[in-house]
Amino acid sequence: MAQSTSRGGGGGRCVGEYMVGKQIGSGSFSVVWHARHRVHGTEVAIKEIVTEKLSKKLQESLMSEIDILKQIDHPNIIRLHDIIEEPGRIHLVLEYCRGGDLYMYIHQRRGRVPESTAKHFMQQLAAGLQILRENNFIHRDLKPQNLLLSTHDDNAVLKIADFGFARPPI
């Protein structure tokens, strides 16, 4: 795990080797930022979690999420690139999905998605779930907001995200 080199000032905030941009999401205990690698320009999403606010159970859930993401490498599962720690915070550097989530995709189309597109997304969801099953994990929070899309178009790659509730089956 890398250490953060956060800096204030006119150049914007840095987390590790990433220049942090605008906020693109938030949850109960996290904020997600769009960022770019300072040298390569690669776009990423940085999930910033304030660890001091997490109960012991939530800290265990976070560690479980990290363990799962480290083990799975599949086109239909969000990819974890790096973990950057600083006092009181942990940053998960994740694959950036320009297309947003499936909820917004459906909403922008007024609930009307072509059958061929729905089939395309469901096949990808099934492929992602199959990989989780083969690795003995269950997601436990599947919903359109946790299904991200690589692009805005109908041929986007669907990616399962947010493994905070995921567990190995008992």
C-alpha positions, 0 to 999 in steps of 0.5 A: 500500500502506498502512502498519500502525498496530499498537497494543498495549494493552487495545483489541486489535491494529490493522492499518491500519484493522482491529481484529484478532480471533481466528486463523482459519487458518495456513500455513507462513509465514502466519497468517490472522486474522478482523478488522473495519474500525474504522469500517464494521464490515466483516468481513475476513480478514487474511493476515499473512506474516512476510517476513523468514522467506521465501527469495527464491523464496518472496518472489517467490511472494508477489509473484506471489500479490499480482499475481494477486489484484490482477488478478482480480475474480470472485465465485468468486475470493477478493477482495483488499481491501488490502495493509498493510506494516510492517517484516518483515511484509505483511498481505493484507486479504482477503474473509472467508468465514464458511463456512470451507473445503470440506474442513471442509464435507464433514467436518461432513457426514460425507462426504455432500453432496447431488448438487445441492450438489456440482453447485452447487460444481463449477459455481462452481469451473469458473467460477473456473478459467475466469476464471483461464484467460482471464487466463493463470493456473494455480493449482497447489494446488487442494484442498478446503482452498483452496476457501472458502465464503461461508456455512455453507449448501448455497447458499454461494458457493465461492471459490478461495483461496491463490494462493501456488503460482499462476503464469502458464503457461509 
